[in-house]
């Protein structure tokens, strides 16, 4: 996953409340760290900041400011692509399915202490 996809994925998870640029940069950095490579946190922060500024300029942009300084969210009100992203990422997350009428399974294990 590249940085742009990670940014959009995180923004779709935080929803309407938005997330600060520094928190978003830390999340992207943590998602990008592996055992063999670690990106520079400053470079990731700079990329995230530039990406958010580039994609939040107009009212129909994919990303919008929340009104609080430095907080951003997906623009689901004026952008159909942002609404579609919310649906796509929501479908990827598996929900825990609980069987309704499943009986508890019997324990067929042997006891070590029965004679």
HUNOR-V381627 format. One record per backbone hydrogen bond with DSSP energy under -0.5 kcal/mol. NH is the residue of the N-H (numbers start at 1). CO is the residue of the C=O. E is the energy in kcal/mol with one decimal. If there is no record, write none. Layout:
BEGIN
nh=NH co=CO e=E
nh=NH co=CO e=E
END
This chain:
BEGIN
nh=6 co=2 e=-2.2
nh=7 co=3 e=-2.6
nh=8 co=4 e=-2.2
nh=9 co=5 e=-2.4
nh=10 co=6 e=-2.4
nh=11 co=7 e=-2.6
nh=12 co=8 e=-1.9
nh=13 co=9 e=-1.4
nh=14 co=10 e=-2.0
nh=15 co=11 e=-1.3
nh=17 co=14 e=-0.8
nh=18 co=15 e=-0.8
nh=19 co=72 e=-2.0
nh=21 co=70 e=-1.6
nh=24 co=20 e=-2.5
nh=25 co=21 e=-2.5
nh=26 co=22 e=-1.9
nh=27 co=23 e=-2.2
nh=28 co=24 e=-2.4
nh=29 co=25 e=-2.4
nh=30 co=26 e=-2.5
nh=31 co=27 e=-2.1
nh=32 co=28 e=-1.3
nh=33 co=29 e=-1.2
nh=34 co=37 e=-2.8
nh=44 co=40 e=-2.2
nh=45 co=41 e=-2.6
nh=46 co=42 e=-2.4
nh=47 co=43 e=-2.4
nh=48 co=44 e=-2.7
nh=49 co=45 e=-2.5
nh=50 co=46 e=-2.5
nh=51 co=47 e=-2.8
nh=52 co=48 e=-2.5
nh=53 co=49 e=-2.2
nh=54 co=50 e=-2.6
nh=55 co=51 e=-2.0
nh=56 co=53 e=-0.9
nh=57 co=54 e=-0.5
nh=61 co=58 e=-1.2
nh=63 co=55 e=-2.1
nh=64 co=73 e=-2.9
nh=66 co=71 e=-2.1
nh=67 co=68 e=-0.5
nh=71 co=68 e=-1.7
nh=72 co=19 e=-2.4
nh=73 co=64 e=-2.3
nh=75 co=62 e=-2.6
nh=76 co=74 e=-1.5
nh=79 co=75 e=-0.9
nh=83 co=79 e=-1.5
nh=84 co=80 e=-2.2
nh=85 co=81 e=-2.2
nh=86 co=82 e=-2.0
nh=87 co=83 e=-1.7
nh=88 co=84 e=-2.7
nh=89 co=85 e=-2.5
nh=90 co=86 e=-1.5
nh=91 co=87 e=-2.0
nh=92 co=88 e=-1.3
nh=93 co=89 e=-0.9
nh=94 co=92 e=-0.6
nh=97 co=95 e=-0.5
nh=98 co=96 e=-0.6
nh=99 co=97 e=-0.5
nh=108 co=106 e=-0.8
END
